[in-house]
Amino acid sequence: MIVMKGIMDNLFGIHATALKLRANRAELLAANIANTDTPNFKARDIDFKQALKLAAGKSGEMVTTNARHITSAGTSKMGAEIMYRTPTQPSLDGNTVDLQTERSAFLENSMMYQASLRFLNGRISGLMTAIRGEI
């Protein structure tokens, strides 16, 4: 199993890991959007760059890198630290979700997910061409 992981890492690079992290982040952002009107719901997100470094084994402990991130809310499926987002306009019911911010983050994350997916698809197509011996 370890040998197979090493082969996959050599073939696909960091994009396979990035794809998983993007999917996990999409779940968090979708939950934020779904709970826009839920009283006392706290918006959560991950720092993608730090999570990718952590997943690649290039970094130690995660730190807050954005003034809008505060204390930890646990870890995601990939081990990334989930942080609460500080609201720009706090609501009276304690909800910290800013719908425009969440939609923007979700759209950006979706575009990056598609980019990684296209890269992996191109890589797989190239490998299939090499296996078949086509030029």
N, C-alpha and C positions, 0 to 999 in steps of 0.2 A: 504494500500500500504506500509506503514512504517513497519507494522508487517511482511509482506511478505519479505521485504528487510532484516529484522533482521533474519528471518528463513534462507534465502539464504546465508547470511553471516556466520551463524553458520554451515551450511552444507558444503559450498564450501570454506570458509575462504577467504583469500586475492587473491586466484588464479583467481577468476572471474574478479576482478578489474585488476589484472596483465595482463590478456588476452586482455582486452580492451585497456590498455595502450600500450601493445606490438603492437596491430593492428594500433593504432594511430602513434606509432613510425615508423612502417613499411611504412606507407603512406608518412611520412616526408623523410625517407631514399630513397624510390622509387622516389620521386620527385627530390631529389638531383641527383640520378643516371640518371634520364631522362633529366636533365638539365646540363649535363656535358659540353656540348659545347655551352651553352647559355651565351652570353656576359653579364657581370655584375650580374650573378646569384650568390647569397650568400647561401652556404650550411647551413642547419639548422638541429637541433637535440634537443632532450630533455635529461635531466639527469634522467634516469629511476628510480634510487633509490630515489631521492628526490621527483619525481612525485608520486611514489608509497606511500611514507610517507605522502605526501599531500593528496592523494586520501583516505588514511586510516585514515586521521585526526590526525596524530601523529606529524605533523610539522607545523610550521608557514610559514613565507615567504621563498621562494626559494632563494638560493644563488648559485653563480658560484662555482663549486668544481673542475673544470678542467681548466688548463691554456689556453686550446684551445677554451674555451667558453668565449664569450664576452657579449655585451649587449643583452637585451631581444628582441625577434622578435614577441612578442605577446604570446598567450596561445593556447594550443591544445584543442581538443574537450573535453578532460577529465579535463581541467583546468591546465595542466602542462605548465610551462613556456618554451617557445621555444627560444632557443639561437642560435646565429650565431656561426659557427665554424671558427676559425682562421686557414687559410691555412698554410701548411708546405712549399709549393712552390707556391707563388702567380703567377697568369698568367697575361699576358699583357692586356687581354681583361676584367679584373676585376672579372672573375669567380673564386670562392673559392672552387669549388668541386674537391676533390682528389678522383678519381675513385676507387683506391685500398682501401682507408680508408672507403669509402661509402659501397663498396661491402663487406668488412670485417664486418662492423657494421650491415649491412643488414643480413648477414649470421648468425652472433651471435644472433641477435634479432629473426630470424626465428627459430633457434634451441631452444631458451628459450620459444618462443610461443608454439612450439610443446610440450615441457616439461609440460607447464601449461595445455595445452589441454589434454595431456595424463593423468595428475593427475585428472583433472575434469572428464574425461571419466571413469577412474577407480572408482572414488567416486560415479558417477551416476550408474555404474554397480553394485557396492556394495549396493546402496540404492534399486535398482530394485530387487536384490536378497533378500534383507530383506523384501521388500513389498510382494514378491511372497511366502515368507516363505521357501525358499530353503536353504539347508545347504552346 
